[in-house]
Amino acid sequence: MVMVAAAIPGVLPSTAWAQWPRYPTAGVPKTPAGTPDLAAPAPKTADGKPDLSGIWENFRGDGGPLGSFSGAGASTGLGPPGPVVSQFWNIATGLKEPLPFQAWAAELRKQRVSQNNKDNPDAHCLPLGLMQLHTHPEPRKIIQTPGVIVILYEANGGIRQIFTDGRPSPRNNPQPWWYGYSTGKWDGDTLVVETTGFRNDGWLDVEGSPLTEAGKMIERFRRVNYGNLEIEITVDDPKAYTKPWTVKVTQRIMLDTDLIEFVCQENEKDTPHLVAK
């Protein structure tokens, strides 16, 4: 694990990210003491929908492992920060039972782990899987417009589009994509996103839980208050798993900062040195 952690960029404390000149975030609600009120109501767009826009980082209010959350800090955003290296090795942390692998998928994950996870896309400057991005320690920026939501991931400079203009998911045997094809619709104050059309060699987490072209991912984004974004993710991949499974993660707002440029491939020299244990 140590070697892969060194090879995967961005496994750094949050203070290392804030290299953009500090500039105050507009419209931040304040407490009577003048500090940011992270427990204030979530902002709304002109059409009355919750506004998911902002810079977000992984967070678990009670300081426990990512993958599920509880405790007072989770609802207020006032608890200690959560993202550390060990917490995004396995996105199943919050599940009460192991992932329901098909036999071949369990064997593939075992093989990937035995090889020190050297083929993880993150270690090769390739796009990360969506679940790995949800639990990655580097921040992401959500830009919400009426017809499309764009997520800019600092990790490996990723860009994802979620279309909310009413279009259906493509059914014409689309070319597989790293991030798949995402369409979203509102269910009350929750954005429900369906993503299909993945590649057949996906990594859901650093240890290689697989995702295949048969997979579908349903994400439910809910901005519970100004400072916290809750995302419930269901993975339904009958080729790799015996049943669908669900995990929940939480993101916390980052204020007075912005993403930095992340170019992984420039002068990249790690790949030849990635070897199995």
C-alpha positions as CSV (number, residue, x, y, z in Angstrom):
1,M,0.0,0.0,0.0
2,V,2.8,2.4,0.9
3,M,4.2,2.4,-2.6
4,V,0.8,3.0,-4.3
5,A,0.0,5.8,-1.9
6,A,3.2,7.5,-3.0
7,A,2.4,7.0,-6.6
8,I,-1.1,8.3,-6.4
9,P,-1.0,12.1,-6.6
10,G,-2.9,14.4,-4.3
11,V,-2.7,12.3,-1.0
12,L,-1.9,15.4,0.9
13,P,-3.4,17.5,3.8
14,S,-6.1,20.0,2.7
15,T,-3.8,22.9,3.4
16,A,-1.6,21.9,0.5
17,W,-4.5,22.4,-2.0
18,A,-5.2,26.0,-1.2
19,Q,-2.7,27.5,-3.5
20,W,-5.1,29.7,-5.4
21,P,-4.9,33.3,-3.9
22,R,-7.4,33.5,-1.1
23,Y,-10.6,35.3,-2.2
24,P,-13.8,35.5,-0.2
25,T,-16.7,33.3,-1.3
26,A,-19.7,35.4,-2.1
27,G,-23.0,35.0,-0.3
28,V,-21.8,33.0,2.7
29,P,-24.4,33.0,5.6
30,K,-23.0,34.2,8.9
31,T,-23.6,33.4,12.5
32,P,-24.3,36.3,15.0
33,A,-20.6,36.0,15.8
34,G,-19.7,36.7,12.1
35,T,-18.4,33.2,11.3
36,P,-19.7,31.1,8.4
37,D,-23.0,29.5,9.3
38,L,-22.6,26.0,7.8
39,A,-25.9,24.9,9.3
40,A,-27.8,27.6,7.5
41,P,-30.4,26.5,4.9
42,A,-29.1,25.4,1.5
43,P,-29.2,28.1,-1.2
44,K,-31.7,27.9,-4.0
45,T,-31.4,28.6,-7.7
46,A,-33.7,31.0,-9.6
47,D,-36.1,28.1,-10.3
48,G,-36.3,27.1,-6.7
49,K,-34.1,24.0,-6.8
50,P,-31.3,23.5,-4.3
51,D,-28.0,24.9,-5.6
52,L,-25.3,22.3,-5.3
53,S,-22.6,24.8,-6.6
54,G,-19.4,25.1,-4.6
55,I,-16.0,23.7,-3.8
56,W,-16.5,20.4,-1.9
57,E,-14.1,18.1,0.1
58,N,-14.7,14.8,1.8
59,F,-15.9,15.1,5.3
60,R,-17.3,13.0,8.1
61,G,-18.6,15.1,10.9
62,D,-17.6,12.8,13.8
63,G,-14.1,12.1,12.3
64,G,-14.9,8.5,11.6
65,P,-14.1,6.6,8.3
66,L,-15.6,7.7,5.1
67,G,-18.4,5.6,3.6
68,S,-21.2,6.5,6.1
69,F,-21.6,9.1,8.7
70,S,-23.4,9.9,12.0
71,G,-23.1,12.3,14.9
72,A,-23.8,16.0,15.5
73,G,-20.9,17.2,13.3
74,A,-22.4,15.5,10.3
75,S,-25.5,17.7,10.4
76,T,-23.8,21.0,11.2
77,G,-20.4,20.7,9.5
78,L,-18.7,21.8,12.6
79,G,-16.9,18.6,13.5
80,P,-13.3,17.6,12.7
81,P,-12.3,17.0,9.0
82,G,-12.3,13.3,7.9
83,P,-10.3,12.7,4.8
84,V,-7.1,10.8,5.3
85,V,-5.3,8.3,3.1
86,S,-6.6,5.1,4.8
87,Q,-10.2,6.2,4.5
88,F,-10.5,6.0,0.8
89,W,-8.8,2.6,0.2
90,N,-12.2,0.9,0.5
91,I,-15.5,2.6,-0.3
92,A,-17.4,-0.2,1.5
93,T,-16.4,1.1,4.9
94,G,-19.9,2.1,5.8
95,L,-21.5,-1.2,4.7
96,K,-22.6,-3.7,7.4
97,E,-21.5,-6.6,5.3
98,P,-18.8,-7.3,2.5
99,L,-19.6,-6.3,-1.0
100,P,-21.7,-9.0,-2.7
101,F,-19.1,-10.0,-5.4
102,Q,-19.6,-12.5,-8.1
103,A,-16.9,-15.1,-7.8
104,W,-14.8,-13.8,-10.7
105,A,-15.0,-10.2,-9.4
106,A,-13.9,-11.3,-5.9
107,E,-10.9,-13.1,-7.5
108,L,-10.1,-10.0,-9.6
109,R,-10.1,-7.7,-6.6
110,K,-7.9,-10.2,-4.7
111,Q,-5.5,-10.2,-7.6
112,R,-5.4,-6.4,-7.9
113,V,-4.7,-6.2,-4.1
114,S,-2.0,-8.8,-4.4
115,Q,-0.3,-6.8,-7.1
116,N,-0.1,-3.8,-4.7
117,N,-2.9,-2.0,-6.7
118,K,-0.3,-1.0,-9.3
119,D,-2.8,-0.9,-12.1
120,N,-5.1,1.6,-10.4
121,P,-5.9,4.3,-13.0
122,D,-5.0,7.0,-10.5
123,A,-1.4,5.7,-10.4
124,H,-1.2,6.0,-14.2
125,C,-2.7,9.5,-14.6
126,L,-5.9,8.1,-16.0
127,P,-9.5,9.1,-15.1
128,L,-10.6,7.7,-11.8
129,G,-13.8,5.8,-11.2
130,L,-16.8,7.8,-10.0
131,M,-16.9,6.1,-6.6
132,Q,-13.2,6.6,-6.1
133,L,-13.7,10.3,-7.0
134,H,-16.4,10.6,-4.4
135,T,-14.0,9.5,-1.7
136,H,-10.8,11.1,-3.1
137,P,-9.1,13.6,-0.7
138,E,-8.7,16.2,-3.4
139,P,-11.6,18.6,-3.8
140,R,-14.2,18.9,-6.5
141,K,-16.1,21.9,-7.9
142,I,-19.8,21.7,-8.8
143,I,-21.1,24.2,-11.3
144,Q,-24.9,24.1,-11.7
145,T,-26.8,25.5,-14.6
146,P,-30.5,24.9,-15.6
147,G,-29.6,22.2,-18.2
148,V,-26.4,20.7,-17.1
149,I,-24.3,20.3,-13.9
150,V,-20.6,20.2,-14.4
151,I,-18.2,18.6,-11.8
152,L,-14.6,19.6,-12.0
153,Y,-12.4,17.1,-10.1
154,E,-9.0,18.4,-9.1
155,A,-7.8,14.7,-9.0
156,N,-6.3,14.1,-12.4
157,G,-8.1,17.1,-13.9
158,G,-11.3,15.2,-14.3
159,I,-14.4,16.7,-15.9
160,R,-17.9,15.2,-15.7
161,Q,-21.3,16.4,-17.1
162,I,-24.7,15.5,-15.6
163,F,-27.4,16.6,-18.1
164,T,-30.6,17.8,-16.4
165,D,-32.3,19.0,-19.6
166,G,-34.7,16.1,-19.9
167,R,-32.7,13.9,-22.3
168,P,-32.8,10.2,-21.7
169,S,-29.8,8.0,-21.1
170,P,-28.3,6.8,-24.4
171,R,-29.8,3.5,-25.6
172,N,-27.9,3.2,-28.9
173,N,-25.0,1.1,-27.7
174,P,-22.8,4.2,-26.9
175,Q,-19.1,4.0,-26.8
176,P,-18.0,3.2,-23.3
177,W,-16.7,6.1,-21.3
178,W,-14.5,6.3,-18.1
179,Y,-17.2,8.4,-16.4
180,G,-20.2,6.9,-18.3
181,Y,-23.2,8.9,-19.4
182,S,-25.0,10.8,-16.7
183,T,-28.6,12.2,-16.7
184,G,-30.3,13.8,-13.7
185,K,-33.7,14.8,-12.5
186,W,-35.0,16.3,-9.3
187,D,-37.0,14.4,-6.8
188,G,-38.1,17.1,-4.4
189,D,-34.8,18.6,-3.1
190,T,-32.8,15.6,-4.1
191,L,-31.0,15.3,-7.5
192,V,-31.2,11.8,-8.7
193,V,-28.5,10.9,-11.3
194,E,-28.4,7.8,-13.4
195,T,-25.1,6.8,-15.0
196,T,-24.6,4.0,-17.5
197,G,-22.2,3.3,-20.4
198,F,-19.1,2.6,-18.4
199,R,-15.9,0.9,-19.6
200,N,-15.5,-2.8,-18.8
201,D,-12.4,-2.3,-16.6
202,G,-13.5,0.1,-13.9
203,W,-12.1,0.5,-10.5
204,L,-14.6,1.6,-7.8
205,D,-12.0,2.0,-5.1
206,V,-8.2,2.0,-4.8
207,E,-8.2,-1.8,-4.1
208,G,-9.9,-2.5,-7.4
209,S,-13.5,-3.5,-6.7
210,P,-14.7,-3.8,-10.3
211,L,-17.3,-2.1,-12.4
212,T,-18.2,-3.4,-15.8
213,E,-20.0,-2.2,-18.9
214,A,-23.2,-3.8,-17.4
215,G,-23.1,-1.5,-14.4
216,K,-25.5,1.3,-13.6
217,M,-24.9,3.8,-10.8
218,I,-27.6,5.8,-9.1
219,E,-26.5,8.8,-7.1
220,R,-28.8,10.9,-4.9
221,F,-27.3,14.3,-4.2
222,R,-28.9,16.3,-1.3
223,R,-27.5,19.5,0.1
224,V,-28.7,19.2,3.6
225,N,-27.7,22.7,4.6
226,Y,-25.3,25.4,3.5
227,G,-22.1,23.5,4.5
228,N,-22.9,19.8,3.8
229,L,-23.6,17.7,0.7
230,E,-24.9,14.2,1.2
231,I,-24.5,11.7,-1.6
232,E,-26.1,8.2,-1.5
233,I,-24.7,5.9,-4.3
234,T,-26.2,2.6,-5.4
235,V,-24.2,0.4,-7.7
236,D,-26.2,-2.1,-9.7
237,D,-23.8,-4.3,-11.8
238,P,-25.2,-7.8,-12.2
239,K,-22.1,-8.9,-14.0
240,A,-19.8,-8.1,-11.1
241,Y,-22.2,-8.3,-8.0
242,T,-24.9,-10.7,-6.9
243,K,-27.2,-7.8,-5.9
244,P,-27.2,-4.0,-5.9
245,W,-25.5,-2.3,-2.9
246,T,-25.6,1.3,-1.5
247,V,-23.1,3.5,0.3
248,K,-23.3,7.0,1.5
249,V,-20.6,9.8,1.6
250,T,-20.6,13.4,2.8
251,Q,-18.9,16.4,1.3
252,R,-18.2,19.7,3.1
253,I,-18.0,23.1,1.6
254,M,-14.6,24.8,1.1
255,L,-14.7,28.6,1.4
256,D,-12.4,31.4,0.1
257,T,-10.4,29.1,-2.2
258,D,-10.6,27.3,-5.6
259,L,-9.2,24.3,-7.4
260,I,-5.6,24.3,-8.5
261,E,-4.3,23.0,-11.9
262,F,-3.5,19.3,-11.7
263,V,-1.4,17.9,-14.6
264,C,-0.4,14.4,-13.7
265,Q,1.4,13.3,-16.8
266,E,4.0,16.0,-17.0
267,N,7.4,14.5,-16.3
268,E,5.6,11.5,-14.8
269,K,8.2,8.8,-13.9
270,D,6.4,6.6,-11.4
271,T,4.8,4.1,-13.8
272,P,7.9,2.1,-14.6
273,H,8.5,1.6,-10.9
274,L,5.0,0.3,-10.0
275,V,5.5,-3.4,-9.2
276,A,3.6,-6.1,-7.4
277,K,4.5,-7.0,-3.9
